[in-house]
Amino acid sequence: MTTLNQSQSQNQTTNPLFLSGLLGWVTALAGSLIIAGVAALLGIQLEIAAPPDMQTAVPLTLTPILFATLVPSIGATIIFGLLTRFAGKNAIRIFQIIAVVFMLLSLGGPFGLPVALSVKLSLAAMHVVAGGALIWALTLRK
């Protein structure tokens, strides 16, 4: 009976975190797609770095946007889950600081590309919107 109660208790704490992470990903994805759509309407051809040298720019498609929002969403959800488990009442503030630092560091990618300034700004906006969506979904949403 105790094992059943512990299992139910774990599911109750896991599900809201999973749903918040999922909501963060969907929101980040939607925001990024909206920015990409607006950029396309403005005639801005979004490009990203391509392997092997990461100095060649190729057109941005849906697949990289999916993965560029999914991977950080999974990582952020895991980090926030660990912080809530081990950092107690400071978990939200610690996570927000970590997330903002990572978001700012991620801006080096777009600004380091050999592309037009309009492309750099559009890609940077996608990073900020995605980071903001994750911070909102995991820590600010009631």
N, C-alpha and C positions, 0 to 999 in steps of 0.2 A: 504494500500500500504506500509506503514511503517513497519507493522508487517511482511509482506512478505519479505521485504529487510532485516530485522533483522534476520528472520529465515534463509534466504540464507547466510547471513554473518556468523551465528553460524555454519551452515553446512560446510562452507568453512574452518573454523578454527578447527572444530572437525575432519573432514575426514583425513587431513594429520597426525594429532596426532594418530588417530586410526590406520591408515596404518603404521605409524612408529612403534607403539607398536606391531602390528601384525608381521611386518618384524623382529622386535627384538625377538619375541617369536619363529618364524620359524627359524631364524638364531641360536638362543640359543639351540633350539631343535636339529637342524641339527648338530651343533658342539658337543653337548653332545652325540648324537648317533654315531658320528664318533669316539669320544674318547672311547665309550663303545665297538665299533667294533674293534678298534685297540687293546684295552685291551684284548678282547676275542681272537684275533689272536695271542697275546703274551702269552695266557694261563692264564690270570688273571681273576679269577671269581669275578666279582663285587658283593658286598654285602652291604646291608643297614640295619639299625636298624628296628626291628619290634615291634609293640605293643604286649603285654601291658607294658612290663618293659623297652623297647627300648634298651635293652642290648643284645638281641638275634639277630644275623645277619642272614638275609635271602637273597637269590639271587636277584639282581636288575633286574627288568623286564621293559618293555616299559611303562606301566601305571604310575609307579612312576616318570619316566623321563618326561613324558608328563605333569603331574601335577606339578612337581618340577620346570619346566620351565614356565608353564602357569600362575600359581599363582603370582610369582614375576613379570612376564611381565605385568599382569593386574595392580598390585600394583604400579609398576614403571611408567606405563603410566598415571595412575591417579595422582600420586604425581607430575610427570613432568607437566601434564596439569594444576594442581593447582598452581604450582610454576610459570609457564608462565603467568598465569592470575594475580597472586598477587605479584610476586617478580620482575616483569619487566625485565630489562636488566641483572640482576644478576641470573636469573632463571637457566640458563645452568650451571654456575659454582656451584651454590648451589646444584643442582641435582647431578652433577658429584661427589661432595664431599659426599653427602648422599649415593649415589650408591656404591662408593668405600668402605665406612665404612660398609655398609650392606654386601657387598661381602666379605670383610675381616672377619666380624663376622660369616658369613655363613660357613667359613672354619672350625669352631669349630666342626661342625657336622661330617664331614669325619674324622678329626683327633681325635675325641673322640670315634670312633667306635673300638670295640675289633676285629680288622681284621689286615691282613698283611699290611706292609708299602706300597707295590705296589698298593693295593686296595685303601688305604688312598690317595695316590698321584693321582691315576686315578680319584677318586671322587672329589678331590680338583681341579684338572684340569677342570673337568666338571663345577664346580662352577665358576671358573675364566672365562672360555669361555662363559658361560651363562651370567654372569654379564657384561663382555666386550661387548657381542653382544647387550645387552640392552642399555648400555651407547652409543655405536656406533649408533644404530638405532635411538635413541631418541635425541641425542645431537650433534653427530659428522658428520653424513651423510648429504651430500648436496643434 
